[in-house]
Structures are given as structure tokens and as C-alpha cells.
């Protein structure tokens, strides 16, 4: 304390001009202790060699480090290229994740639709079972005759193997007693239920002759031939086709394929011929200007005809100019899951080509889910004429047109199923048929008639397959 007082006294004794420039401060230091500071200008030195204390110099050093760090973070000269490359990699990874998410979302929607369909069918089967249980049993054993319509068509015979049905019909014998004509295989056995089994056989129409070049009714479908399996999940569903009237620059052997998984369906792959398709080497890739929905697209006269996503609009896309040549709404047609086939896939509108031109198979609210067939103008896409059938669209797995006749397939998953309905637009009449059909890979999402090869083209659970056909031709009078 004494040195501090001595300094103060000396300051008071200095000349007046020095007192005017001297100053005294009192304050706490960083440790919280009281500290007196006495400042007197130097009468000799005009400036000090060190203008700032060590704390200021340390602050400058820290500011320099901070500026260097900020420069690197804002893509400066040293770290710029590396940051740009990292951003590019992150963007590519993001795009990949978004694409996979879209694929999974589409698969999720399909599975939810299938679950809803299965639940509805289970409920219908439960109600039918309750009806059967509540139905009173007959008082005595009796034969249950087959449907008269099936008898007339000759489509049913007993499981025992006899091709004749005369012994199944009740008719008197020589003594007038019909009891001995009962088939013992049809006897009722209480208290359980007797399963009625029938074997369905193909019976060719008597007024046709087999001819693969004719335009008649479908007689049989051969075993499927596999051409290629898809490489990834995007190829689980799809459509493949050939143009029956190819237009330059593409030849008649050109084969086209479109994968239809996901929400961004717009790539169309072209192959020089079937061999290149089987090898997986496309020679052309087209990018459709409008997104596509379902597996119902078809090719005709150098144009792709397809349904625009989430709409009832039909688009005619010209392959040569790679542009849209025409578009038109299909009047009142259901879309995006309103009236699909039983397998789902937003297959509300199915386009196809046969010997008579361009067709659309769909349904409307007026038809209440029944299949409607419309003949379209291939240039303007206008509806020329329509036929309303009594076939429920969501009760069949798929359909195709041959020679102006619509054929429907019963199941998309059963390995051994049938083509079960035929509707002839020439006579506006339909009938039940039973032509064996195989789903080799048990998930057939696309079946179309290829006029170019006179075969059925199909897409069965990642696999591109085809079926040889046997057609009939009307005999000349």
C-alpha cells in the first residue's frame, strides 16, 4: 500500500502540465481483486514499439483461425472442389433413395389392394358356407344333375373318366325304372357335405376346322415358352409387344418392353429381335412424354397406345417422331383402381390389337363393373362402337382380343387355370368356354394377343413368356 501512496504523492508534486495528462483508475481485475492503475504519458517517447498487449495479439490469432475455417466451409480455394463432389454424391444417393421409395410405395399399394380383395372374397365364402349349413338336407338320397347349360355345351363329364353323360341323366330303362341309372359317385352322405366334382374338357365347335392362318375361334393354348427373366424388382410387372404393321425406322422384328413397377413409368426399351431381347441388349430407349399406367399398352402402325397415369386419357405416341400424335379421354371409363382385373395393378383400361384393329377393354359406373368392349379409331382414338358384356371385370385375371372376340382368363396365380369366357362382337353374344391355360410362374399380370406372331404374349412374375395358339376357321358354305 505504501508504494501506491508514494506514487500518488509524486504525481501531485509534478508540474501542472504533467498533472493535466496523468490519470488514475480503480477497478477489479479478472480474479475479482481491487486494482489501481496510474497512467502517465512519456515525455520522451512519441510512440511505443508494441502497440497492443499480448491479449490483443492472441485475439488476432484466433480471428485468423476462424476466418480460415469459415473460408473452408463456404467452398473456398482450398476446400471447394471437395465440397462440390460431396454434394454431387449426396444428390445421387438421394435420387436413388427416392426411386426405391417410389417402388416400395407402389408395391405397398398393390399389396393393400390384394389384401382388400382377399378379405372380400373370404367374407363372400363365409356367407356362402353359412347358407349351405342352414340349407335343409334332402329327405332321401338323390342325384344332383349338372347345369343344363353345361349339358348342352358338352363341357362336363364325371370325374370317373367316362366321356359320355347319358348315364348321368335320369331316364327310364327298359322296365321303366330309373333308379338303376343313378351314378353311385353322386350319393349324399350325411352329415357332411358331398363335394361335386366335374372334369371340364375342351370340345371343338363342330362347324370349324383347325387352321393356324384362319380367323376363327380359339381352340387351344400351348405350354408357355420363356424368353427372358427381368433383372430387378422393376421387372416384376410389365408389358412387351411387337408392331403387326411396323413403320420405318423400325422393322417388323423389333420387340419393345416397358417395366411398369413404380409411379414413374415412362421408359420404353427396344430390341432388334427376339434373340436380342433374350440377351437383354436394347438397341433403343425412348422416354415417354407422359407417365404410363397399368400393363394395358399396345403397338399398332408405328405408334404406342397407352393410358396416361391417373386418368382415363388414351395417348397415341408416334415412335418415329418421338412425340404425342393424339390424345382423347375414353368416355366414362374407370381408372386408377376403379375397375381393374382381379390381380390389380390399376388395369382399368386394357388396349389391344387384332385382325380387326384397335380395341379398349374397360368398365364404367353405368355398366356397374361389367366389361365394356369399344372399337377405337387408331388415328383419332374416337369410339366407333361399344359392347357391354355380362362378365364382371374384377372377377377375371386378364383378357385379350382375337378376331373380334374377347377371351378372359380365370386366374392369374393358379398354375393350371382356364380361359373361361368368350364374347363375340360380331354376334353380340357370349358363352362360357373351358380352354386350359398355364401360369407357369404363378403371377401373370399381362396377357395380349400378338397379331405380328399370332401368339399370346404374357408377363408372368418377372418372366417374359409366349404361348402358341390353335385357331379355327369357319367352313365355306
C-alpha positions in Angstrom: 0.0 0.0 0.0 2.9 2.4 0.8 4.3 2.3 -2.7 0.9 3.2 -4.2 0.6 6.2 -1.9 4.1 7.3 -2.7 3.3 7.3 -6.4 0.2 9.4 -5.8 2.1 12.0 -3.8 4.7 12.2 -6.5 2.0 12.8 -9.0 0.6 15.6 -7.0 4.1 17.3 -6.8 4.7 17.2 -10.5 4.3 20.3 -12.6 0.8 21.4 -13.6 1.1 20.3 -17.3 2.0 16.8 -16.2 -0.9 16.6 -13.8 -3.2 17.5 -16.6 -2.2 14.5 -18.6 -1.9 11.9 -15.7 -4.8 9.6 -14.8 -5.7 7.2 -12.1 -8.2 4.2 -12.5 -9.5 1.8 -10.0 -11.3 -1.5 -10.8 -11.4 -5.2 -10.3 -9.1 -7.5 -12.2 -10.0 -10.9 -13.7 -9.6 -12.5 -10.3 -12.1 -10.1 -8.7 -9.4 -8.2 -6.7 -9.4 -4.3 -6.5 -6.6 -2.8 -8.6 -5.4 0.8 -9.0 -3.9 1.8 -12.4 -1.9 5.1 -12.8 -1.1 6.2 -16.3 1.4 9.0 -17.2 2.3 9.9 -20.9 6.1 9.6 -21.6 7.7 13.0 -22.0 10.4 11.5 -24.3 8.8 8.7 -26.5 6.2 9.7 -29.0 5.1 6.0 -29.6 5.7 2.6 -28.1 7.3 -0.2 -30.3 4.4 -2.6 -29.3 1.0 -1.0 -29.9 -1.0 -3.8 -28.4 -0.8 -6.1 -25.5 -0.5 -9.9 -25.6 -4.2 -10.3 -25.2 -4.9 -8.4 -28.4 -2.3 -10.4 -30.3 -4.0 -13.6 -29.1 -7.3 -12.4 -30.2 -5.9 -11.6 -33.7 -4.6 -15.1 -34.0 -7.9 -16.7 -33.0 -9.7 -14.4 -35.6 -7.3 -15.6 -38.3 -8.0 -19.3 -37.5 -11.8 -18.5 -37.5 -11.5 -16.8 -40.9 -9.7 -19.8 -42.4 -12.3 -22.2 -41.1 -15.2 -20.1 -42.5 -13.4 -20.0 -45.8 -13.2 -23.8 -46.0 -16.8 -24.2 -45.0 -18.0 -21.8 -47.7 -16.1 -23.7 -50.5 -13.1 -21.5 -50.6 -10.0 -22.1 -52.7 -8.7 -24.9 -50.6 -11.9 -27.0 -49.9 -14.2 -26.0 -52.8 -13.9 -28.9 -55.2 -14.0 -31.5 -52.4 -17.3 -30.0 -51.1 -18.8 -29.9 -54.6 -18.0 -33.5 -55.2 -19.6 -34.4 -51.8 -22.8 -32.6 -52.7 -22.9 -34.4 -56.1 -22.6 -37.7 -54.3 -25.2 -36.9 -51.8 -27.7 -35.8 -54.5 -27.1 -39.0 -56.4 -27.7 -41.1 -53.3 -30.9 -39.0 -52.6 -32.2 -39.7 -56.1 -31.5 -43.4 -55.6 -33.3 -43.5 -52.3 -36.3 -41.6 -53.7 -36.6 -44.0 -56.6 -36.5 -47.0 -54.3 -39.1 -45.4 -52.0 -41.4 -44.9 -55.0 -41.0 -48.6 -56.0 -41.8 -49.7 -52.4 -44.8 -47.4 -52.3 -46.2 -48.8 -55.5 -45.7 -52.4 -54.1 -47.4 -51.4 -50.9 -50.4 -50.0 -52.6 -50.7 -53.2 -54.7 -50.5 -55.4 -51.6 -53.1 -53.4 -49.8 -55.5 -53.8 -52.8 -54.8 -57.5 -52.9 -55.5 -57.8 -49.1 -58.8 -55.9 -49.5 -59.8 -58.3 -52.4 -58.9 -61.4 -50.3 -60.9 -60.1 -47.4 -63.9 -59.5 -49.6 -63.7 -63.0 -51.0 -63.3 -64.6 -47.6 -66.4 -62.8 -46.5 -68.3 -64.0 -49.5 -67.1 -67.6 -48.9 -68.2 -67.3 -45.2 -71.7 -66.2 -46.2 -71.9 -69.0 -48.7 -70.8 -71.5 -46.1 -73.5 -70.3 -43.7 -76.1 -70.6 -46.4 -75.0 -74.2 -47.1 -75.1 -75.1 -43.4 -78.5 -73.6 -42.9 -79.9 -75.4 -46.0 -82.1 -78.4 -45.0 -80.9 -81.8 -46.1 -83.0 -83.7 -48.6 -85.2 -86.4 -47.1 -83.7 -89.2 -49.3 -80.7 -89.7 -51.5 -80.9 -88.1 -54.9 -78.7 -87.2 -57.7 -77.8 -83.6 -58.4 -77.7 -83.1 -62.1 -75.3 -80.8 -63.7 -76.3 -77.4 -65.1 -78.4 -77.7 -68.2 -76.3 -75.1 -69.9 -73.2 -77.3 -69.3 -75.0 -80.3 -70.5 -76.0 -78.6 -73.8 -72.4 -77.5 -74.4 -71.0 -80.9 -73.6 -68.4 -79.2 -71.2 -68.9 -81.6 -68.2 -68.3 -85.3 -67.6 -67.9 -87.3 -64.4 -64.6 -87.5 -62.6 -64.7 -91.2 -63.0 -63.4 -90.9 -66.6 -66.4 -91.7 -68.9 -66.8 -89.2 -71.6 -70.5 -89.9 -72.1 -73.1 -88.2 -70.0 -76.0 -90.4 -70.8 -75.7 -92.4 -67.5 -75.9 -89.1 -65.5 -79.3 -88.2 -66.9 -82.4 -89.6 -65.4 -84.3 -91.7 -68.0 -86.4 -94.9 -67.7 -84.7 -98.2 -68.5 -86.4 -101.0 -70.4 -88.7 -101.8 -67.4 -89.5 -98.1 -66.8 -87.4 -97.8 -63.6 -84.9 -95.1 -63.5 -83.3 -95.9 -60.1 -80.7 -98.2 -61.5 -79.3 -95.3 -63.7 -78.1 -93.3 -60.7 -74.3 -92.7 -60.5 -73.2 -94.0 -57.1 -70.5 -91.3 -57.0 -73.1 -88.7 -56.5 -74.9 -90.2 -53.5 -75.5 -87.9 -50.5 -73.7 -89.0 -47.3 -74.9 -87.4 -44.0 -73.9 -85.5 -42.0 -71.0 -83.9 -44.0 -71.1 -82.3 -47.5 -70.6 -84.2 -50.7 -68.2 -82.5 -53.0 -69.5 -82.4 -56.5 -66.6 -82.9 -58.9 -66.7 -82.4 -62.7 -64.0 -82.6 -65.3 -64.1 -79.9 -67.9 -62.9 -80.9 -71.3 -62.3 -78.9 -74.5 -64.9 -79.7 -77.1 -64.1 -78.0 -80.5 -67.1 -76.5 -82.3 -68.4 -78.9 -84.9 -68.6 -76.3 -87.6 -64.9 -75.2 -87.6 -61.7 -76.8 -88.9 -58.2 -76.3 -87.4 -56.2 -73.7 -89.3 -53.5 -71.5 -87.9 -53.9 -69.0 -90.6 -57.7 -68.6 -90.3 -59.6 -66.1 -88.2 -61.9 -68.2 -86.1 -62.5 -69.3 -82.5 -59.6 -70.1 -80.2 -59.3 -73.9 -79.8 -56.3 -74.4 -77.6 -53.3 -72.7 -76.0 -49.9 -74.4 -75.8 -47.4 -74.6 -73.0 -45.6 -71.2 -72.2 -42.2 -70.6 -73.7 -39.9 -68.4 -71.6 -37.8 -65.7 -73.4 -36.2 -63.7 -70.6 -36.3 -63.0 -66.8 -36.2 -59.5 -65.5 -33.0 -58.3 -63.7 -34.5 -56.4 -60.8 -37.7 -55.5 -58.9 -38.8 -53.1 -61.6 -39.4 -56.0 -63.9 -41.9 -57.9 -61.7 -44.7 -56.4 -63.8 -44.5 -55.2 -67.3 -45.7 -55.3 -70.9 -43.9 -56.5 -74.1 -45.1 -56.3 -77.7 -44.4 -56.2 -81.4 -46.0 -54.0 -84.1 -48.0 -56.0 -86.6 -47.7 -53.2 -89.1 -44.2 -51.7 -88.3 -43.3 -48.3 -89.7 -39.8 -47.0 -90.5 -37.3 -46.6 -88.9 -38.2 -49.7 -87.0 -38.5 -53.1 -88.7 -41.1 -55.9 -88.2 -38.7 -57.9 -86.0 -38.4 -55.1 -83.4 -39.5 -56.0 -79.9 -40.5 -53.5 -77.2 -40.6 -53.8 -73.5 -41.9 -51.5 -70.7 -41.4 -52.2 -66.9 -44.5 -51.0 -65.0 -43.4 -51.1 -61.4 -43.4 -47.7 -59.6 -45.0 -44.3 -60.2 -42.6 -43.0 -62.8 -43.3 -45.4 -65.7 -42.0 -43.8 -68.9 -39.0 -45.8 -70.2 -39.6 -47.9 -73.4 -36.8 -50.4 -74.4 -36.5 -51.6 -78.0 -34.7 -54.7 -79.2 -33.7 -55.6 -82.7 -35.3 -59.1 -82.5 -36.3 -61.8 -80.1 -32.7 -63.0 -79.7 -31.5 -59.6 -78.5 -34.5 -59.5 -76.1 -33.4 -62.8 -74.6 -29.9 -61.5 -74.2 -31.1 -58.2 -72.7 -29.3 -55.9 -75.1 -31.7 -53.0 -76.1 -30.8 -51.0 -79.2 -33.2 -48.1 -78.4 -34.5 -46.4 -75.3 -37.5 -44.0 -75.6 -38.7 -41.7 -72.9 -42.4 -41.2 -72.9 -43.6 -37.6 -72.5 -46.5 -38.6 -70.3 -46.4 -41.1 -67.4 -48.0 -44.5 -68.2 -50.3 -46.6 -66.0 -51.0 -50.3 -66.0 -49.9 -53.1 -68.4 -52.6 -52.4 -71.0 -50.4 -50.7 -73.7 -50.2 -51.9 -77.3 -48.4 -51.2 -80.6 -50.0 -50.5 -83.9 -48.8 -48.9 -87.2 -45.7 -47.3 -85.7 -47.5 -45.9 -82.6 -47.7 -46.9 -78.9 -51.2 -46.7 -77.4 -51.3 -46.4 -73.7 -53.3 -45.0 -70.7 -52.0 -41.8 -69.1 -51.3 -42.2 -65.3 -54.2 -41.3 -63.0 -56.6 -40.5 -65.9 -58.9 -42.1 -68.4 -56.9 -40.4 -71.2 -55.6 -42.6 -74.1 -52.4 -41.4 -75.7 -51.1 -42.2 -79.2 -47.3 -41.8 -79.1 -45.5 -41.8 -82.5 -42.3 -43.8 -82.3 -40.6 -42.2 -85.3 -41.1 -38.6 -84.2 -41.0 -39.5 -80.5 -43.9 -37.2 -79.8 -47.6 -37.4 -79.0 -49.7 -37.7 -82.1 -53.2 -37.8 -80.4 -54.9 -38.0 -77.1 -58.5 -38.5 -76.0 -60.5 -39.4 -72.9 -62.3 -42.8 -73.0 -65.8 -41.7 -72.1 -66.9 -42.7 -68.6 -64.1 -45.3 -68.2 -63.0 -46.2 -64.7 -59.3 -45.5 -63.9 -56.7 -45.9 -61.2 -58.2 -48.9 -59.5 -61.9 -48.4 -60.0 -62.4 -51.5 -62.3 -59.2 -53.4 -62.5 -58.6 -57.1 -63.3 -58.5 -59.4 -60.2 -54.7 -59.1 -59.9 -54.9 -55.3 -59.5 -52.1 -53.1 -61.0 -54.5 -50.3 -62.0 -55.5 -52.3 -65.0 -58.8 -50.4 -65.6 -58.1 -49.8 -69.3 -56.7 -52.6 -71.4 -55.8 -51.8 -75.0 -55.2 -54.5 -77.7 -54.9 -55.0 -81.4 -56.2 -57.9 -83.5 -57.2 -58.6 -87.1 -60.0 -56.1 -86.9 -58.0 -53.1 -85.4 -57.6 -51.3 -82.1 -59.8 -52.2 -79.1 -60.2 -51.0 -75.5 -61.5 -53.2 -72.7 -62.7 -51.4 -69.6 -65.8 -50.7 -67.4 -68.0 -47.8 -66.4 -70.2 -46.9 -63.5 -73.2 -47.4 -65.8 -72.1 -50.9 -66.5 -71.6 -51.5 -62.8 -68.2 -53.2 -63.2 -69.1 -55.4 -66.2 -66.6 -55.5 -69.1 -67.2 -53.0 -71.9 -65.6 -53.5 -75.3 -65.0 -50.5 -77.5 -63.7 -50.4 -81.1 -61.4 -47.3 -81.4 -60.3 -45.2 -84.4 -56.5 -45.7 -84.4 -55.9 -42.1 -85.7 -58.3 -40.0 -83.6 -58.9 -42.5 -80.7 -62.7 -41.9 -81.1 -65.0 -44.7 -80.0 -66.7 -46.3 -83.1 -68.9 -48.8 -81.3 -69.2 -50.4 -77.9 -70.5 -53.7 -76.5 -71.5 -54.2 -72.8 -71.0 -57.8 -71.6 -72.2 -59.6 -68.5 -68.6 -60.5 -67.4 -67.5 -58.9 -64.2 -64.1 -57.3 -64.8 -62.7 -57.8 -61.4 -63.7 -61.5 -61.4 -61.3 -62.4 -64.2 -57.5 -62.2 -64.2 -57.0 -60.8 -67.7 -58.4 -60.7 -71.2 -57.3 -60.4 -74.9 -58.9 -60.0 -78.3 -58.6 -62.3 -81.3 -60.6 -61.9 -84.5 -63.1 -59.6 -82.8 -63.7 -62.0 -79.9 -62.9 -61.2 -76.3 -61.4 -64.1 -74.2 -61.0 -63.9 -70.4 -58.6 -65.8 -68.2 -60.0 -67.2 -64.9 -56.9 -66.9 -62.6 -53.5 -65.1 -62.6 -51.9 -67.2 -59.9 -53.2 -70.8 -60.3 -50.6 -72.8 -62.3 -53.4 -74.7 -64.1 -56.4 -72.5 -64.9 -58.8 -71.9 -67.8 -59.8 -69.3 -70.4 -63.4 -69.2 -69.1 -65.4 -66.7 -71.2 -65.7 -65.7 -74.8 -67.7 -62.8 -76.2 -68.2 -62.3 -80.0 -68.7 -58.7 -81.1 -69.9 -59.9 -84.5 -73.0 -61.6 -82.9 -73.1 -59.6 -79.6 -73.3 -63.0 -77.9 -71.1 -64.5 -75.2 -70.7 -68.0 -73.8 -68.7 -70.0 -71.3 -65.6 -71.9 -72.5 -63.0 -74.1 -70.9 -59.7 -73.8 -72.6 -56.7 -74.9 -70.4 -54.2 -72.2 -69.7 -51.0 -72.3 -67.6 -49.5 -69.6 -65.3 -46.0 -71.2 -65.1 -44.6 -68.6 -62.7 -47.9 -68.1 -60.8 -48.4 -64.3 -61.2 -49.5 -63.4 -64.7 -50.0 -59.6 -64.9 -50.2 -59.2 -68.7 -51.8 -61.3 -71.5 -52.1 -59.9 -75.0 -52.6 -61.3 -78.5 -49.7 -60.6 -80.8 -51.0 -60.2 -84.3 -47.4 -60.0 -85.5 -46.6 -63.6 -84.4 -50.2 -64.9 -83.9 -49.3 -65.9 -80.4 -50.2 -64.8 -76.9 -47.6 -62.6 -75.2 -47.5 -62.6 -71.4 -45.6 -61.2 -68.4 -45.6 -63.8 -65.6 -43.8 -62.8 -62.4 -40.6 -61.3 -63.8 -40.7 -63.6 -66.8 -41.4 -62.7 -70.4 -43.3 -65.7 -72.0 -45.3 -66.5 -75.1 -47.9 -69.2 -76.0 -48.6 -70.8 -79.3 -52.3 -70.9 -80.4 -54.6 -73.1 -82.3 -57.4 -71.3 -84.0 -60.4 -72.5 -86.0 -61.8 -71.1 -89.3 -65.4 -71.2 -90.5 -66.0 -73.6 -93.3 -67.2 -72.2 -96.6 -70.9 -72.9 -97.4 
